[in-house]
Every structure is written in structure tokens, then in C-alpha cells.
Amino acid sequence: MLYSLIILAIRVMGLTGSGKSSFINKAAGKTVVEVVEDLRSQTRAVQSVRCLHPDGCRNIVLVDTPGFDDTNLSDVQILRIIAHWLKDTYRNNVKLTGLLYLHRISDVRFAGTPLRNLAVFKDLCGDGNLKNIVLVTTMWDEVKDQAVGSQREDELLSDFWKDMIRQGSRSYRFEGTRDSAWEIINRLELEGARQTRIQLQIQVEMVDRGLELHETTAAKTLLRFLIQLAGEFKKAWSKLRNKARRSISPREPSGDLRRHTFLSRSSTIRSTSSMASSSRSTFSSAGLSRVSSRDSTPPPSPAGSICSVNGHRDTLVAAIKVLRVAHQAADIGHIPMLRGVIGTVLHIAQQIEVSNPPPTVLRRS
């Protein structure tokens, strides 16, 4: 007799390119989810894939979800997609059997986005469901020195995943084969799955308690990280802005140096006026038409222009990063008016960036 089990087979929150789609394809024994070779996101919506268990007696549904650090969607949009899917399935009395959280062992450091993913993932699940999570390391074939990979794995187990493992989560390596995929899935104790279905914390919050997404624990955690990230980007932006200002407006000379500069400028003006009179007489004697002062203004120095543009462009790019994070924070914080204002400013900044591409530097052959 066949019966269906719902498994959130990959990590709900995670980086693009962690091997989620590849894992599902290996378990299915065929390509059911498209996989790209670079770090562009391929999964933009929740996808369910039904697979027959190797024992031939059970159907397993693996659910592929988009991950954080997406190339097309913001972290807030990703959380909203996953949260609403979980909300709808919970309302339809479809509960989960377990969750797999995939992490690239090829990543050198576990910080920034991976750390944010893990924190939001834990609050989305709730402490009571950590025993139903399998932590999976992937991309072992991309680690040339297996000793280095093992060292990173030990760091995950003893530090970043320590609390989850203490509360019942387990960790396994995905070796990139079908047998390895099913060995990991079977760790979710499928035999008793018909009786033990889990209720994620975000499902209870949004359905049973009637909370909006921005009121959930996971959303508040994401907002906290976004505010922290915005602060870091703002500091970087301020440094670039001040650097650009210094390059455009040099410090004012003082004392005798200022007087010397004034006298030099006066001498230069008199010399320039004399040269201009001489030039006008030369043009008249040659029969050339008089050129207006507007047309005769010399063009700016190419080198100076490039430096100025570069300085402003770096500042602009940094400002756009700040605006993007602030826009997400206003979105997840449920402040529509602020989100609209920031969105408008962000759009203008992006248009300026597009209309002013970085200068092309010609190299001597």
C-alpha cells in the first residue's frame, strides 16, 4: 500500500548554490529540477517533487524552496514565499515529516549570510522541532584537501550547529549519490512518520495565533540582521563619501601660503587677460569669426573627470546597498509609507547607476 509523506527535504533558508536541486535530482534518480553551474538562483518558487522510496512501498514528496542570497529576490521576498507556502499547507492539514538543511562545505567561512540564514531557519522551525532536522554538508567533491573539509565540519559541529545538535538535530555528509541522498532522508525516521507530523513555529504563529508575517519570530530575527547589515553598509558608504569629498575639495591653504596663492592667482589672471587680447587680435587678423565665451570654455581635464566619476560612482554603489537593505527592513517591518519612499529613492539611484557606467580604462599594448 502506498502512502504519501511530506518532507521539507532541503533547507528552507540557505544560500543559492548549496546543492538543493542536485540533492533532489539524485534522490529522484533523474533530473526533475534544473540545476545551474554558477551561483545564480534557479529556484524562485516552492517546487514539490514526488519520489518513490527505494523500498517500493512509499511515496516521498521532496519540497525544493528558494534560498537566501538569491540573485533575483530579496531575503524578505524569500521568507514571504516560504512562509505563505507553509501557511497554506498547514491550513490544508498537510504537515511536515522533517527538514533538511544544506550547507556547502566548500565555503571557507561561516559568517554573514550563512549565519543569518541559520538564525532565521531556527526561528522559523522553533526549538521544539530541532530534533526533526538533519544538517547536511554538500560539495565535498569541491574540497581538494579532505582534511580541510573535515576541519570545517568539526567547526560547524562544535560551534555553529552545537546548540541544534544538543537539542536533537543530526549531521550527515551528502556524497553526491542516490544512495547517499536516501540514507540522509531515512534519518528522518520515516517509519513512524504517519503518526508524528511536525508543526513549525511560523505555522503556529500565522495560522493558530493569527499573526502577520512581520509579527513572527523569524521575521523579527531577519529584521534585526538587516538593521545590523544596514549599519555596516552605512559606515562603508560614509567613508567613501568623505573620501570623494576630499578628492574634489582640497583643504584650504592657511597663513602666508594663502596670501602667496592669492598673489599667484592675480598674476595668472592678468597674464590670461593679456593672452586673451593677443588671441582676439590674432583671430581678427586671420579673418576668423568671434567665438562666444560659452563655446570657448576649455573642456575639463579627462583625468580629473574620470577620478571624480569614479569617486562618485563608488559612493553611489555603496548608497544603493544601504537603500536595498533599508527597503527590505521597511518591508519586513511592515512600514508601507517608509518602504514606498525608500523604494522611490532606490529606483532613482539605480537609474543614475545605469546611465553612468564605469569608465573604460584603455591599456597600452
C-alpha positions as CSV (number, residue, x, y, z in Angstrom):
1,M,0.0,0.0,0.0
2,L,1.4,3.4,-1.0
3,Y,1.1,6.4,1.3
4,S,2.5,9.9,0.9
5,L,4.8,11.7,3.3
6,I,5.6,15.3,3.1
7,I,9.2,16.2,3.7
8,L,10.8,19.6,3.5
9,A,13.8,17.9,2.0
10,I,16.1,20.8,1.8
11,R,16.9,23.7,4.0
12,V,14.3,26.4,3.9
13,M,16.7,29.2,4.5
14,G,20.0,29.0,2.7
15,L,22.4,30.3,0.2
16,T,22.0,29.9,-3.5
17,G,24.1,27.1,-4.9
18,S,24.2,24.9,-1.8
19,G,23.1,21.9,-3.8
20,K,19.4,21.7,-3.0
21,S,18.2,20.9,-6.5
22,S,21.1,18.5,-7.1
23,F,20.1,16.6,-3.9
24,I,16.5,16.2,-5.1
25,N,17.6,15.1,-8.6
26,K,19.8,12.4,-7.1
27,A,17.0,11.1,-4.8
28,A,14.6,11.1,-7.7
29,G,17.1,9.2,-9.9
30,K,16.5,11.7,-12.7
31,T,16.6,15.4,-13.5
32,V,13.4,16.8,-12.1
33,V,14.7,20.2,-11.1
34,E,17.0,22.3,-13.3
35,V,20.5,22.9,-12.0
36,V,22.8,25.7,-13.0
37,E,26.6,25.6,-12.6
38,D,27.1,29.1,-11.2
39,L,25.7,30.9,-8.2
40,R,22.6,32.3,-10.0
41,S,19.4,31.2,-8.3
42,Q,17.4,28.7,-10.3
43,T,14.6,28.0,-7.7
44,R,12.3,31.1,-7.5
45,A,9.2,29.3,-6.1
46,V,8.4,26.3,-4.0
47,Q,8.5,23.1,-6.1
48,S,7.2,19.7,-4.9
49,V,8.7,16.5,-6.4
50,R,7.2,13.1,-5.7
51,C,9.7,10.3,-5.4
52,L,9.2,6.5,-4.9
53,H,11.1,5.3,-1.9
54,P,13.7,2.6,-2.7
55,D,11.7,0.1,-0.8
56,G,9.0,0.5,-3.4
57,C,6.3,0.9,-0.7
58,R,6.2,4.6,0.0
59,N,5.9,7.9,-1.9
60,I,8.0,10.7,-0.5
61,V,7.5,14.3,-1.5
62,L,10.6,16.5,-1.6
63,V,10.0,20.2,-1.5
64,D,12.5,22.5,-3.2
65,T,12.5,26.1,-1.9
66,P,14.4,29.2,-2.9
67,G,17.2,30.2,-0.6
68,F,18.6,33.4,0.9
69,D,21.2,35.4,-1.0
70,D,19.1,35.0,-4.2
71,T,20.2,36.8,-7.3
72,N,16.7,37.9,-8.2
73,L,14.7,38.0,-5.0
74,S,15.4,39.8,-1.7
75,D,15.7,37.9,1.6
76,V,12.4,39.3,2.7
77,Q,10.7,38.1,-0.5
78,I,12.2,34.6,0.0
79,L,10.9,34.5,3.6
80,R,7.5,35.6,2.4
81,I,7.3,32.9,-0.3
82,I,8.3,30.1,2.2
83,A,6.1,31.4,5.0
84,H,2.9,31.6,2.8
85,W,3.6,28.2,1.4
86,L,3.9,26.8,4.9
87,K,0.8,28.7,6.0
88,D,-1.3,27.3,3.1
89,T,-0.2,23.7,3.5
90,Y,-0.8,23.9,7.3
91,R,-4.3,25.2,6.7
92,N,-4.9,22.3,4.3
93,N,-3.8,19.9,7.1
94,V,-0.6,19.0,5.3
95,K,2.1,18.7,7.9
96,L,5.8,18.0,7.5
97,T,7.8,15.0,8.5
98,G,11.2,16.7,8.7
99,L,13.6,19.2,7.3
100,L,17.0,19.0,5.7
101,Y,19.3,22.0,6.0
102,L,22.0,22.0,3.3
103,H,25.3,23.8,3.7
104,R,28.3,24.0,1.3
105,I,31.4,22.5,3.0
106,S,33.4,24.3,0.3
107,D,32.6,27.7,1.9
108,V,35.7,29.0,3.7
109,R,33.9,30.9,6.4
110,F,30.6,30.6,8.2
111,A,29.6,34.2,8.6
112,G,27.4,36.9,7.2
113,T,24.6,35.5,5.1
114,P,25.0,31.8,6.2
115,L,24.9,32.9,9.8
116,R,21.8,34.9,9.1
117,N,20.2,32.0,7.3
118,L,20.7,29.7,10.2
119,A,19.3,32.1,12.7
120,V,16.1,32.7,10.7
121,F,15.8,29.0,9.9
122,K,15.9,28.1,13.6
123,D,13.2,30.7,14.5
124,L,11.1,29.5,11.6
125,C,11.2,26.0,12.9
126,G,11.1,26.5,16.6
127,D,13.2,24.8,19.3
128,G,10.8,22.0,19.7
129,N,11.3,20.9,16.1
130,L,15.1,20.8,16.0
131,K,15.1,17.0,16.6
132,N,13.3,16.7,13.2
133,I,16.1,18.5,11.3
134,V,19.1,16.8,9.5
135,L,22.0,19.1,8.9
136,V,23.6,18.2,5.6
137,T,27.0,19.2,4.3
138,T,27.4,19.2,0.5
139,M,30.0,19.9,-2.2
140,W,32.6,17.6,-0.7
141,D,34.0,17.0,-4.2
142,E,35.0,20.6,-4.4
143,V,37.3,20.4,-1.4
144,K,40.7,19.3,-2.6
145,D,42.1,18.6,0.8
146,Q,39.7,16.4,2.7
147,A,41.4,17.2,6.0
148,V,40.4,20.9,5.4
149,G,36.8,19.8,4.8
150,S,36.8,17.7,8.0
151,Q,38.2,20.7,9.9
152,R,35.4,22.9,8.7
153,E,32.9,20.1,9.5
154,D,34.3,19.9,13.1
155,E,33.9,23.7,13.4
156,L,30.2,23.5,12.4
157,L,29.5,20.7,14.8
158,S,31.4,22.3,17.8
159,D,30.3,25.9,17.2
160,F,27.6,27.0,14.8
161,W,25.5,23.8,14.9
162,K,26.3,22.9,18.5
163,D,23.0,24.1,20.1
164,M,20.9,22.5,17.4
165,I,22.7,19.1,17.8
166,R,22.3,19.4,21.5
167,Q,18.6,19.7,21.0
168,G,18.3,16.6,18.7
169,S,19.4,17.7,15.2
170,R,21.8,15.3,13.4
171,S,24.5,15.9,10.8
172,Y,25.5,13.9,7.7
173,R,27.6,14.3,4.6
174,F,26.0,14.2,1.2
175,E,28.3,12.2,-1.1
176,G,26.6,13.2,-4.3
177,T,25.0,9.8,-5.0
178,R,21.4,8.4,-4.9
179,D,22.3,6.0,-2.1
180,S,23.7,8.9,0.0
181,A,20.6,11.0,-0.6
182,W,18.2,8.3,0.6
183,E,20.5,7.4,3.5
184,I,20.0,11.0,4.7
185,I,16.3,11.0,4.1
186,N,15.9,7.8,6.1
187,R,17.4,9.5,9.1
188,L,14.1,11.3,9.5
189,E,12.6,8.1,10.9
190,L,10.0,7.7,8.2
191,E,8.6,4.5,9.7
192,G,6.7,6.5,12.4
193,A,6.0,9.5,10.2
194,R,2.3,8.8,9.8
195,Q,1.8,9.4,13.5
196,T,4.4,12.1,14.0
197,R,4.0,15.2,11.9
198,I,5.5,18.4,13.0
199,Q,4.1,21.9,13.3
200,L,6.7,24.6,12.6
201,Q,6.7,27.7,14.8
202,I,5.9,30.0,12.0
203,Q,2.9,27.9,11.0
204,V,1.5,28.0,14.6
205,E,2.2,31.8,14.8
206,M,0.5,32.6,11.5
207,V,-2.4,30.2,11.5
208,D,-3.2,29.2,15.1
209,R,-2.3,32.6,16.6
210,G,-3.3,34.7,13.6
211,L,-0.1,36.7,13.4
212,E,1.0,38.6,10.3
213,L,4.4,37.7,8.8
214,H,6.1,40.8,10.3
215,E,5.0,39.7,13.7
216,T,6.5,36.3,13.6
217,T,9.8,35.4,15.4
218,A,11.6,34.5,12.1
219,A,10.7,37.9,10.6
220,K,11.9,39.8,13.7
221,T,15.2,37.9,13.5
222,L,15.6,38.8,9.9
223,L,14.8,42.4,10.6
224,R,17.4,42.5,13.4
225,F,20.1,41.2,11.0
226,L,19.0,43.7,8.2
227,I,19.3,46.6,10.6
228,Q,22.8,45.4,11.6
229,L,23.7,45.0,7.9
230,A,22.4,48.4,7.0
231,G,24.6,49.9,9.7
232,E,27.7,48.2,8.3
233,F,26.9,49.4,4.8
234,K,26.2,52.9,6.0
235,K,29.7,53.1,7.6
236,A,31.3,52.0,4.4
237,W,29.2,54.5,2.4
238,S,30.2,57.3,4.8
239,K,33.9,56.5,4.3
240,L,33.6,56.6,0.5
241,R,31.6,59.8,0.6
242,N,34.1,61.6,2.7
243,K,36.9,60.3,0.5
244,A,35.2,61.6,-2.6
245,R,34.6,65.0,-1.0
246,R,38.3,65.2,-0.1
247,S,39.4,64.4,-3.6
248,I,37.1,67.1,-5.0
249,S,37.6,69.8,-2.4
250,P,41.2,70.0,-1.3
251,R,42.0,71.6,2.0
252,E,42.1,75.4,2.1
253,P,45.7,76.8,2.5
254,S,46.4,79.0,5.5
255,G,48.6,82.0,6.5
256,D,51.4,83.0,4.2
257,L,50.5,80.2,1.8
258,R,47.0,81.6,1.3
259,R,48.5,85.1,0.6
260,H,51.0,83.6,-1.8
261,T,48.2,81.7,-3.6
262,F,46.1,84.8,-3.9
263,L,49.0,86.8,-5.5
264,S,49.7,83.9,-7.9
265,R,46.1,83.8,-9.0
266,S,46.1,87.6,-9.6
267,S,49.2,87.3,-11.7
268,T,47.7,84.4,-13.6
269,I,44.5,86.4,-14.3
270,R,46.5,89.3,-15.6
271,S,48.6,87.0,-17.8
272,T,45.5,85.2,-19.0
273,S,43.8,88.5,-19.9
274,S,46.8,89.6,-21.9
275,M,46.9,86.3,-23.7
276,A,43.2,86.6,-24.5
277,S,43.6,90.1,-26.0
278,S,46.5,88.8,-28.1
279,S,44.4,85.8,-29.2
280,R,41.5,88.0,-30.2
281,S,43.7,90.2,-32.4
282,T,45.3,87.2,-34.0
283,F,41.8,85.7,-34.8
284,S,40.7,89.1,-36.2
285,S,43.7,89.4,-38.4
286,A,43.2,85.9,-39.7
287,G,39.6,86.7,-40.6
288,L,38.1,84.2,-38.2
289,S,34.7,84.7,-36.7
290,R,34.5,85.6,-33.0
291,V,33.8,82.7,-30.7
292,S,31.4,83.2,-27.7
293,S,32.8,82.9,-24.2
294,R,30.4,79.9,-23.7
295,D,31.9,78.0,-26.6
296,S,35.4,78.9,-25.8
297,T,35.3,77.4,-22.3
298,P,38.0,74.7,-22.2
299,P,36.8,71.2,-21.6
300,P,37.6,69.6,-18.2
301,S,40.7,67.5,-17.8
302,P,39.9,63.9,-18.8
303,A,42.0,62.6,-15.9
304,G,40.2,64.8,-13.4
305,S,36.8,63.8,-14.7
306,I,37.5,60.1,-14.5
307,C,38.7,60.4,-10.9
308,S,35.7,62.4,-10.0
309,V,33.3,60.0,-11.6
310,N,35.0,57.0,-10.0
311,G,34.7,58.6,-6.6
312,H,31.1,59.4,-7.0
313,R,30.3,56.0,-8.5
314,D,31.8,54.1,-5.6
315,T,29.8,56.3,-3.2
316,L,26.6,55.7,-5.3
317,V,27.1,51.9,-5.3
318,A,27.6,51.9,-1.6
319,A,24.5,54.1,-1.1
320,I,22.4,51.7,-3.2
321,K,23.5,48.8,-0.9
322,V,22.3,50.8,2.1
323,L,19.0,51.6,0.4
324,R,18.3,48.0,-0.6
325,V,18.8,46.7,2.9
326,A,16.7,49.6,4.3
327,H,14.0,48.8,1.8
328,Q,13.9,45.2,3.0
329,A,13.8,46.3,6.6
330,A,10.9,48.6,6.0
331,D,9.2,45.8,4.1
332,I,9.6,43.1,6.8
333,G,9.0,45.7,9.5
334,H,5.6,46.5,7.8
335,I,6.0,50.2,7.3
336,P,4.4,50.7,3.9
337,M,4.9,54.5,3.7
338,L,8.7,54.3,4.5
339,R,9.1,51.4,2.2
340,G,7.5,53.4,-0.6
341,V,9.8,56.4,0.0
342,I,12.9,54.3,0.1
343,G,11.8,52.4,-2.9
344,T,11.4,55.6,-4.9
345,V,14.9,56.9,-3.9
346,L,16.4,53.4,-4.6
347,H,14.8,53.4,-8.1
348,I,16.3,56.9,-8.8
349,A,19.7,55.8,-7.6
350,Q,19.7,52.7,-9.7
351,Q,18.7,54.7,-12.8
352,I,21.7,57.0,-12.2
353,E,23.9,54.0,-11.9
354,V,22.7,52.5,-15.2
355,S,23.0,55.8,-17.0
356,N,26.6,56.3,-15.8
357,P,28.5,53.1,-16.5
358,P,32.0,52.9,-15.1
359,P,34.7,54.4,-17.4
360,T,36.6,52.1,-19.7
361,V,40.3,52.2,-19.0
362,L,42.4,51.7,-22.1
363,R,45.6,49.7,-21.6
364,R,48.7,50.3,-23.6
365,S,49.6,47.4,-25.9
